[in-house]
Amino acid sequence: MAQAEVNAATDQPRPSIDETVIMLYYRDLGPAAAFYGDALGLEAVYESASAQLFRLTPTTVVGIVREGEQAYHPVREENAVMLSIVTADVDAWFERLRERGDIEILKPVANSPDNPIRAFLVADPGGYTVEFFSWLDEQP
């Protein structure tokens, strides 16, 4: 078992964090499921009528949630959330998604002038920005 970090203010151990799930909200799950499952090739690990989960890494999952009475958030016309995916092969991801022809490329692959990354941006079917990037220098 990993040693828990200690909160300096209280001298109490911080409870563990085992996994990260990012929830994104949609009116229709079909296009979002096709994007995350088919276009990105992520493994579907859970599915119900109102939500689906796709594995990004062993400890990170992206969830798609259908808008409705049971959903915590409504769908917004403009989303200020960006899902950033770190990969060693950003150029291969760019070619894979560009070649499909059905993915909106928001920003082509390039090195950032401000940060030590090589990245590109796409829009998912709900208008969320998905960034793919690789570190050019040692990551923080």
GIWONOR-V753540 format. One record per backbone hydrogen bond with DSSP energy under -1.0 kcal/mol. CO is the residue of the C=O (numbers start at 1). NH is the residue of the N-H. If there is no record, write none. Layout:
BEGIN
{{CO | NH} {CO | NH}}
END
This chain:
BEGIN
{{5 | 14} {7 | 11} {12 | 7} {20 | 61} {22 | 63} {24 | 65} {26 | 67} {29 | 33} {30 | 34} {31 | 35} {32 | 36} {33 | 37} {34 | 38} {34 | 39} {35 | 40} {36 | 42} {43 | 55} {46 | 53} {50 | 66} {51 | 48} {52 | 64} {53 | 45} {53 | 46} {54 | 62} {57 | 60} {59 | 20} {60 | 56} {60 | 57} {61 | 22} {62 | 54} {63 | 24} {64 | 52} {65 | 26} {81 | 129} {83 | 131} {85 | 133} {89 | 93} {90 | 94} {91 | 95} {92 | 96} {93 | 97} {94 | 98} {95 | 99} {104 | 123} {107 | 121} {110 | 119} {115 | 117} {116 | 136} {117 | 112} {118 | 134} {119 | 110} {120 | 132} {121 | 106} {121 | 107} {122 | 130} {124 | 127} {128 | 124} {129 | 83} {130 | 122} {131 | 85} {132 | 120} {133 | 87} {134 | 118}}
END
